[in-house]
Amino acid sequence: MRRQIQKLIDSEINPFVANHGGHIELVDYLDKNVYIEMQGGCQGCAASSATLKQGVERLLREAFGADINEIIDVTDHSQGENAYYTESPFN
């Protein structure tokens, strides 16, 4: 199943996000959960949650249906060139 998911990511998703300098990597497939990491322009991008829900999740669910429970983004979005989350100096 990991190979099938990675193949879909490579052929359908990465060409699209590459237009914006991004890349999606499959980290793991465990207990029907898909763990992905967003890299490049996707890491820290304010639109990354939309990309995840409207792009990545939609395509994976269309292709694999009941074989997927959740798509989980494990990206540290506070890092990267376009970080949209930074810790408060008051913490």
C-alpha positions as CSV (number, residue, x, y, z in Angstrom):
1,M,0.0,0.0,0.0
2,R,2.9,2.4,0.7
3,R,4.2,2.0,-2.8
4,Q,0.7,2.7,-4.3
5,I,0.3,5.8,-2.1
6,Q,3.8,7.1,-3.0
7,K,3.2,6.4,-6.7
8,L,0.0,8.6,-6.5
9,I,1.8,11.3,-4.6
10,D,4.6,11.3,-7.2
11,S,2.4,11.2,-10.3
12,E,-0.6,13.3,-9.3
13,I,0.2,15.5,-6.4
14,N,3.9,16.5,-6.6
15,P,3.7,17.8,-10.1
16,F,1.0,20.2,-9.0
17,V,2.8,21.4,-5.8
18,A,6.1,21.6,-7.6
19,N,4.6,24.6,-9.5
20,H,4.7,26.4,-6.2
21,G,8.1,25.1,-5.2
22,G,6.7,22.4,-2.9
23,H,7.0,18.7,-2.5
24,I,5.0,16.1,-0.5
25,E,6.7,13.0,0.9
26,L,5.0,9.9,2.3
27,V,6.4,9.4,5.8
28,D,4.4,6.3,6.8
29,Y,1.3,4.3,6.3
30,L,0.2,2.7,9.6
31,D,-3.1,1.4,10.8
32,K,-4.8,2.9,7.7
33,N,-3.4,6.3,8.5
34,V,-1.3,8.2,6.0
35,Y,1.5,10.4,7.4
36,I,2.9,13.0,5.1
37,E,5.4,15.8,5.3
38,M,5.3,18.9,3.2
39,Q,8.6,20.2,2.0
40,G,10.0,23.2,0.1
41,G,7.5,25.9,-0.6
42,C,4.7,23.9,1.1
43,Q,6.5,23.9,4.5
44,G,5.1,26.8,6.4
45,C,2.9,28.0,3.5
46,A,-0.4,29.6,4.7
47,A,-2.3,27.5,2.0
48,S,-0.8,24.2,3.1
49,S,-3.9,23.2,5.0
50,A,-6.0,23.8,1.9
51,T,-3.6,21.8,-0.2
52,L,-3.8,19.0,2.3
53,K,-7.6,18.9,2.5
54,Q,-8.6,19.9,-1.0
55,G,-5.8,18.3,-2.9
56,V,-3.9,15.5,-1.1
57,E,-6.7,14.1,1.0
58,R,-9.3,14.3,-1.8
59,L,-7.0,12.4,-4.3
60,L,-6.0,9.8,-1.7
61,R,-9.6,9.1,-0.7
62,E,-10.7,8.9,-4.3
63,A,-8.0,6.4,-5.1
64,F,-7.9,4.3,-1.9
65,G,-11.3,4.9,-0.1
66,A,-11.8,2.6,2.8
67,D,-8.0,1.8,3.0
68,I,-7.4,5.2,4.5
69,N,-8.7,6.6,7.9
70,E,-6.8,9.8,8.2
71,I,-4.2,11.8,6.4
72,I,-1.9,13.4,9.0
73,D,0.5,16.2,8.3
74,V,3.6,15.8,10.4
75,T,5.4,18.8,8.9
76,D,7.0,21.3,11.3
77,H,5.4,24.4,9.7
78,S,7.2,26.7,12.1
79,Q,10.4,26.0,10.1
80,G,11.1,26.7,6.5
81,E,11.2,29.8,4.4
82,N,7.6,30.8,4.7
83,A,6.8,29.8,8.3
84,Y,3.3,30.8,9.2
85,Y,3.6,29.7,12.8
86,T,6.1,31.2,15.2
87,E,6.2,30.9,18.9
88,S,5.1,33.9,21.0
89,P,8.0,35.7,22.7
90,F,5.7,35.6,25.8
91,N,5.9,31.8,26.3
